[in-house]
Amino acid sequence: MTGVTFSPDGKYILTGSNNNIARLWDAQTGAEVRTFTGHTGMVSAVAFSRDGKYILTNSFDKTARLWDVQTGKELRQLIGHTDISNLNTVTFSPDGKYALTGSNDFTARLWDIHTGTQLRVLHHDREVYGVAFSPDGKQILTGAYDKTARLWDTETGAQLRVFSIPNDGASSVAFSPDSKTILAGSWDGMARLWDAQTGALLHQLSGHTEAAWAVAFSPDGNFALTGSNDSTARLWDTRTGAELRRFTGHAAGLAGVAFSPDGKHVLTGSNDGTARLWDTDYHDTIRYLCGRLLRDFSDDERTQYGIVDKEPTCPKP
């Protein structure tokens, strides 16, 4: 799997893949609902429109494509990038009128969804690895291998602020739901939280041992989720920067992460060919498992499920 996301109502999961296909899944049953075929390269990034009627895919074939969710029909191709796309490099504007894409051609591009017209080109000095709209759609956030994340005015294309990232640069970006904070994963394994208005660095989320390929905010903004090439996803407290939980079990690096619309579940997509659904609060998982165990968890099991508190895992009845 490459990019992953939930539908706005949480009923469906959308995944990209290395075999040039995007797939729609039933979030409750895990059944495959529909495939979106037509790309001639890896589908590296996927997105749902806010009304849930359309999806966008970005691909190694240098195109982004708009699809009808109900029919699986391709509606439009966005053609203009001159190099392959990367993970987390496609998104809809909140009003559904525009698309934003990023590419190895050192640019992010703004498109009119209804006509396929390219409206604006935003330039970096190296490959672009992440794109996002602010929740009100007035600003664009991009992250690139040039050691920066950059904030842009959507209407004018003016660059508003540059966030410096040491070492190799940004590998993924996200806006908080209230627009006040931005998050960027980086090639050094860290994720960083900044104040969007002042540019002040708020927290460094340190723990991953390889590039943080994917980042996301919870719907309430209280938590951040990071996915890394070290095969783990991690949950963080955005107010303190503390690591709260570690999701382990994938056999290869993580390429995408997402929260469900209600924030109760986490979705991870991995280069091991699977996407996995988790409870955000490990206590939900533990309550389920404790109901089926006749003993407490071992130390290894506590580590496996990311249990960090010191109390007995399964309280005695």
C-alpha positions as CSV (number, residue, x, y, z in Angstrom):
1,M,0.0,0.0,0.0
2,T,1.1,3.6,-0.5
3,G,-1.3,6.5,0.4
4,V,-4.3,5.8,2.6
5,T,-7.3,7.8,3.7
6,F,-10.9,7.6,5.1
7,S,-14.0,8.8,3.4
8,P,-15.5,11.8,5.2
9,D,-18.3,9.7,6.8
10,G,-15.8,7.0,7.9
11,K,-17.5,4.2,6.0
12,Y,-14.8,3.6,3.5
13,I,-11.1,3.4,3.2
14,L,-9.1,4.4,0.1
15,T,-5.7,3.0,-0.7
16,G,-3.1,3.5,-3.4
17,S,-0.8,0.7,-4.5
18,N,2.4,-0.3,-6.3
19,N,0.4,-2.1,-9.0
20,N,-1.0,1.2,-10.4
21,I,-4.5,0.7,-8.9
22,A,-6.4,2.6,-6.2
23,R,-8.9,0.5,-4.1
24,L,-12.0,1.4,-2.1
25,W,-12.7,-0.8,1.0
26,D,-15.6,-1.2,3.4
27,A,-14.1,0.1,6.7
28,Q,-16.4,-2.2,8.8
29,T,-15.9,-5.5,6.9
30,G,-12.7,-5.0,5.1
31,A,-14.3,-6.1,1.8
32,E,-13.1,-4.5,-1.4
33,V,-15.8,-2.3,-2.9
34,R,-14.3,-0.9,-6.0
35,T,-11.1,-0.4,-8.0
36,F,-9.9,2.6,-9.9
37,T,-7.8,1.6,-12.8
38,G,-6.1,3.6,-15.6
39,H,-2.8,4.8,-14.1
40,T,0.3,3.4,-15.8
41,G,2.5,4.0,-12.7
42,M,2.4,3.4,-9.0
43,V,-0.5,5.2,-7.3
44,S,1.4,7.1,-4.6
45,A,-1.2,9.4,-3.1
46,V,-5.0,9.4,-2.7
47,A,-7.6,11.8,-1.4
48,F,-11.4,12.1,-0.8
49,S,-13.4,15.2,-1.6
50,R,-15.2,16.6,1.5
51,D,-18.6,15.5,0.2
52,G,-17.3,12.0,-0.5
53,K,-18.4,12.0,-4.1
54,Y,-14.9,12.1,-5.7
55,I,-11.4,10.9,-5.2
56,L,-8.0,12.1,-6.4
57,T,-5.0,9.9,-7.2
58,N,-1.5,11.0,-7.9
59,S,0.9,8.6,-9.7
60,F,4.4,7.8,-10.9
61,D,2.9,8.2,-14.4
62,K,3.2,12.0,-13.9
63,T,-0.6,12.5,-13.8
64,A,-3.2,13.1,-11.1
65,R,-6.7,11.8,-11.8
66,L,-10.2,12.7,-10.7
67,W,-12.7,9.8,-10.2
68,D,-16.4,9.3,-9.5
69,V,-16.6,7.2,-6.3
70,Q,-19.9,5.5,-7.1
71,T,-19.1,4.4,-10.6
72,G,-15.3,4.2,-10.5
73,K,-15.2,6.2,-13.7
74,E,-12.2,8.4,-14.5
75,L,-13.5,12.0,-15.0
76,R,-10.4,14.0,-15.6
77,Q,-6.6,13.9,-15.8
78,L,-4.4,16.7,-14.4
79,I,-1.4,16.8,-16.7
80,G,1.6,19.2,-16.2
81,H,4.1,17.7,-13.8
82,T,7.3,16.6,-15.6
83,D,8.4,14.0,-13.0
84,I,6.9,11.4,-10.8
85,S,4.7,12.2,-7.7
86,N,5.6,11.2,-4.2
87,L,3.7,10.0,-1.2
88,N,1.2,12.4,0.4
89,T,1.2,14.7,-2.6
90,V,-2.4,15.1,-3.6
91,T,-5.4,16.8,-1.8
92,F,-8.6,18.6,-2.4
93,S,-9.3,22.1,-1.2
94,P,-11.9,22.2,1.5
95,D,-14.6,23.6,-0.9
96,G,-13.8,20.9,-3.4
97,K,-13.0,23.3,-6.2
98,Y,-9.3,22.8,-6.4
99,A,-6.7,20.1,-6.3
100,L,-3.1,20.4,-5.0
101,T,-0.3,18.1,-6.2
102,G,3.4,17.7,-5.7
103,S,6.2,16.1,-7.6
104,N,9.9,15.3,-8.1
105,D,9.9,18.2,-10.6
106,F,10.5,20.6,-7.6
107,T,6.9,22.0,-7.8
108,A,3.5,21.9,-6.2
109,R,0.7,22.8,-8.5
110,L,-2.8,24.1,-8.0
111,W,-5.6,22.9,-10.3
112,D,-9.2,23.7,-11.1
113,I,-11.0,20.4,-10.6
114,H,-13.9,21.1,-12.9
115,T,-11.8,22.1,-15.9
116,G,-8.4,20.4,-15.2
117,T,-6.7,23.8,-15.8
118,Q,-3.4,24.4,-14.0
119,L,-3.8,27.6,-12.0
120,R,-0.5,28.0,-10.2
121,V,3.0,26.6,-9.9
122,L,4.7,26.8,-6.5
123,H,8.5,26.3,-6.7
124,H,10.9,24.5,-4.3
125,D,14.6,23.9,-4.8
126,R,14.2,20.1,-4.5
127,E,11.6,17.4,-4.7
128,V,8.2,18.1,-3.1
129,Y,7.1,15.3,-0.7
130,G,4.0,16.8,1.0
131,V,1.1,19.1,0.3
132,A,-1.8,20.4,2.3
133,F,-4.5,23.0,2.4
134,S,-5.4,25.0,5.5
135,P,-8.8,24.1,6.8
136,D,-10.3,27.3,5.4
137,G,-8.5,26.8,2.1
138,K,-6.8,30.2,2.2
139,Q,-3.3,28.8,2.6
140,I,-1.2,26.0,1.1
141,L,1.5,24.1,2.9
142,T,4.3,22.3,1.0
143,G,7.3,20.3,2.2
144,A,10.3,19.4,0.2
145,Y,13.8,17.8,0.2
146,D,15.3,21.3,0.2
147,K,15.2,21.4,4.0
148,T,12.0,23.5,4.1
149,A,8.3,23.5,4.5
150,R,6.7,26.5,3.0
151,L,3.4,28.4,3.5
152,W,1.7,30.0,0.5
153,D,-1.3,32.3,-0.1
154,T,-3.7,30.2,-2.2
155,E,-5.2,33.1,-4.1
156,T,-2.0,34.9,-5.0
157,G,0.7,32.2,-4.8
158,A,2.8,34.5,-2.6
159,Q,5.1,32.7,-0.2
160,L,4.2,33.7,3.3
161,R,6.7,31.8,5.5
162,V,9.5,29.3,5.4
163,F,10.0,26.6,8.1
164,S,13.6,25.4,8.2
165,I,14.2,21.6,8.6
166,P,17.7,20.4,9.3
167,N,19.4,17.5,7.5
168,D,17.5,16.5,4.4
169,G,14.1,18.2,4.7
170,A,10.4,17.5,4.8
171,S,8.9,14.1,3.9
172,S,5.3,14.9,4.8
173,V,3.2,17.8,6.0
174,A,-0.2,18.5,7.7
175,F,-2.3,21.4,9.0
176,S,-4.1,21.3,12.4
177,P,-7.9,21.5,12.3
178,D,-7.8,25.0,13.8
179,S,-5.1,26.2,11.3
180,K,-2.9,27.3,14.2
181,T,-0.3,24.6,14.0
182,I,1.6,22.8,11.2
183,L,3.3,19.4,11.3
184,A,6.1,18.2,9.1
185,G,7.8,14.8,9.1
186,S,11.4,14.7,8.0
187,W,14.0,12.4,6.5
188,D,15.9,12.4,9.8
189,G,13.0,10.6,11.5
190,M,11.7,13.5,13.5
191,A,8.4,15.3,13.1
192,R,8.2,19.0,14.1
193,L,5.3,21.2,15.2
194,W,5.3,24.9,14.5
195,D,3.1,27.8,15.2
196,A,1.6,28.6,11.8
197,Q,1.4,32.4,12.5
198,T,4.7,33.1,14.1
199,G,6.9,30.3,12.7
200,A,8.0,29.3,16.3
201,L,9.0,25.7,16.8
202,L,6.7,24.2,19.4
203,H,7.8,20.6,19.7
204,Q,10.2,18.1,18.1
205,L,8.6,14.6,18.1
206,S,11.6,12.3,18.4
207,G,11.7,8.6,18.3
208,H,11.5,7.2,14.8
209,T,14.7,5.7,13.5
210,E,14.1,6.4,9.8
211,A,12.2,8.9,7.7
212,A,8.8,10.0,8.8
213,W,6.9,9.4,5.5
214,A,3.4,10.3,6.7
215,V,1.9,12.7,9.3
216,A,-1.7,13.5,10.3
217,F,-3.6,15.5,13.0
218,S,-6.5,14.0,14.9
219,P,-9.9,15.7,14.2
220,D,-9.7,17.6,17.6
221,G,-6.1,18.5,17.0
222,N,-4.9,17.1,20.3
223,F,-2.9,14.3,18.8
224,A,-0.5,13.8,16.0
225,L,0.1,10.6,14.1
226,T,3.4,9.8,12.3
227,G,4.3,6.8,10.1
228,S,7.9,5.9,9.3
229,N,10.1,3.8,7.2
230,D,11.1,2.1,10.5
231,S,7.8,0.1,10.1
232,T,6.1,1.9,13.1
233,A,3.4,4.5,13.5
234,R,3.4,6.6,16.6
235,L,0.8,8.7,18.4
236,W,1.8,12.0,20.1
237,D,0.3,14.6,22.4
238,T,0.5,17.8,20.4
239,R,0.3,19.9,23.6
240,T,3.4,18.3,25.2
241,G,5.2,16.5,22.4
242,A,5.1,13.2,24.4
243,E,4.8,9.9,22.6
244,L,1.6,8.2,23.7
245,R,1.5,5.0,21.7
246,R,3.4,2.9,19.2
247,F,1.7,0.9,16.5
248,T,3.9,-2.1,15.6
249,G,3.3,-5.2,13.3
250,H,3.9,-4.0,9.8
251,A,6.7,-5.9,8.0
252,A,8.0,-2.9,6.0
253,G,8.0,0.9,6.1
254,L,4.8,2.9,6.5
255,A,3.8,5.1,3.5
256,G,0.5,6.6,4.8
257,V,-1.4,7.3,8.0
258,A,-4.8,8.7,8.8
259,F,-7.3,9.2,11.5
260,S,-10.9,8.2,11.1
261,P,-13.4,11.2,11.1
262,D,-14.4,10.5,14.7
263,G,-10.8,10.1,15.8
264,K,-11.4,6.7,17.3
265,H,-9.4,4.7,14.8
266,V,-6.0,5.0,13.0
267,L,-5.3,3.7,9.5
268,T,-1.8,2.8,8.4
269,G,-0.6,1.8,4.9
270,S,2.7,0.0,4.5
271,N,5.1,-1.2,1.8
272,D,4.4,-4.7,3.1
273,G,1.3,-4.6,0.9
274,T,-1.2,-4.2,3.7
275,A,-3.3,-1.4,5.3
276,R,-4.2,-1.9,8.9
277,L,-6.9,-0.4,11.2
278,W,-6.2,0.2,14.9
279,D,-8.0,1.7,17.9
280,T,-6.5,5.1,18.6
281,D,-6.8,4.5,22.4
282,Y,-5.0,1.3,23.2
283,H,-7.4,0.8,26.2
284,D,-10.1,0.0,23.7
285,T,-8.0,-2.8,22.2
286,I,-6.9,-4.0,25.6
287,R,-10.5,-4.2,26.9
288,Y,-11.4,-6.3,23.9
289,L,-8.4,-8.6,24.4
290,C,-8.8,-8.9,28.2
291,G,-12.3,-10.2,27.7
292,R,-10.8,-13.1,25.9
293,L,-7.8,-13.8,28.0
294,L,-7.6,-15.8,31.3
295,R,-4.4,-14.0,32.4
296,D,-2.7,-10.7,32.4
297,F,-0.4,-9.5,29.5
298,S,3.2,-10.5,29.4
299,D,5.9,-7.8,29.2
300,D,6.4,-8.6,25.5
301,E,2.7,-8.3,24.9
302,R,2.6,-4.9,26.7
303,T,5.4,-3.7,24.4
304,Q,3.7,-5.1,21.3
305,Y,0.5,-3.2,22.1
306,G,2.2,0.0,23.2
307,I,1.1,-0.1,26.8
308,V,2.9,2.5,28.7
309,D,1.0,2.8,32.1
310,K,2.2,0.7,35.1
311,E,-1.2,-0.7,36.2
312,P,-2.2,-4.3,35.6
313,T,-3.3,-4.6,32.0
314,C,-6.3,-6.8,32.6
315,P,-7.9,-5.9,36.0
316,K,-9.2,-8.8,38.0
317,P,-13.0,-9.3,37.8
